[in-house]
Amino acid sequence: MGQLIDEEDCEVCTPFDQEWIFTYGDLVTLLLCFFILLFSTCKYQTMKFKSLAASFKPLPAGTPFMNEGKDAVVEQIAQQMEESELGDDTNINIEEKGVVVSFKASAIFKENSAKLSPKAVKEMTRFSKLIFFLPNKIQIEGHTQKTVPKNWNSTWELAGARASKVARFLIENGLDPTKITVKSFGSTRPRFREVSPTQRKLNNRVEVVVLPE
């Protein structure tokens, strides 16, 4: 067995006078724990957007988004629509189902009609070029207010006719028809409570949804 040696009798032993290292180590550990907690609180809020942005795969060379990166697709759509004549009548949101571009029906259709207005034809042509290169599938949804429109048997028919009209227009302007689906929700998914004429009109809309892959 080895024999214990007193520090005074040890020729190679030196006293340890760096006790501050223990306090420093504790401080670094506490700071690390703090930043981990801080990161965990904000991570949940960004994960939803990042997962959606990641669904936009790298686009082929020559597209207007090739130098912008995936996250810039949403910004590009928002900027272009804001600069268009329909800017005040268009809303763009990121939802669980995808990127939703919502057009007020009153801005692109006449009342109780499924025929695109001349202004809508111009701006929809511009919009079709904007989403042409996206690899994602497109879902076009028609929505109306609760009141049954004149010359139509139900809100479903008007909503479906408007969504179909937009789909046909986009296909005629080059979009792949196999990537487009049309849905009519009638008045079943209102955005606003219909307590005033203005709110009722806002529920009349066509939404173009860029679906995540």
C-alpha positions, 0 to 999 in steps of 0.5 A: 500500500502507498503511504500518505505524505504530508504536504510539508514533506512533499517535494513536488507538491504546490499549494492550489491558490486558484479557487476562483476557477470554481466560481467561474465554472458555476457562472458559465454553467448558469449562463448556459442554462439561461440561454438554453431556457431562452432558446426553448421559449422562442423555438416553438414560435419559429418552428411552424414558419420554418417547417412551412418555408422548408417545404418550398424546395430549391427552384430551377435556374432562371426563376425569379426566386433563385437568388432569394432562397426559400423564405423569400417566396412568401415575401415575393408574393406579398410584395408583388400583390401589394404593388398591384391594383388589387393590393388593398383587396388582397390578404396573404397569411401563413396558415397550417394548410399553407400560404393563403392568398385571399382575394376579395370577391368584390374586387375581382367579380361583379356582384353575384357573378362568376365573371372576372372583371377587366382589372382582375384579368390584368392582375391575375395574369401577373399573379399567375406568372408569380406562382408559375415556377413554384413546385407546390400544388395549388388549392383554390377555394371559393367562399361566400356570405350566408345570404343565398345570391340572386340567380344562384340556387345556393352559396355553394354554386356561386363559390364553386363557380368563382373558384373554378373560374380562377382555376381555369384562368390560371391554367389558361395562363400556363399553370399545370392543371394536375397541380390545381384543385378546386374546392367550394365551401359556400358560407361554411367557413366565414372569416368574419361574423356577419353583423354588418353589410361590410362584414358580410361582403368580406366573407365573399372571397376566393383563396389561392392556397400554396400547399406545403409538399 
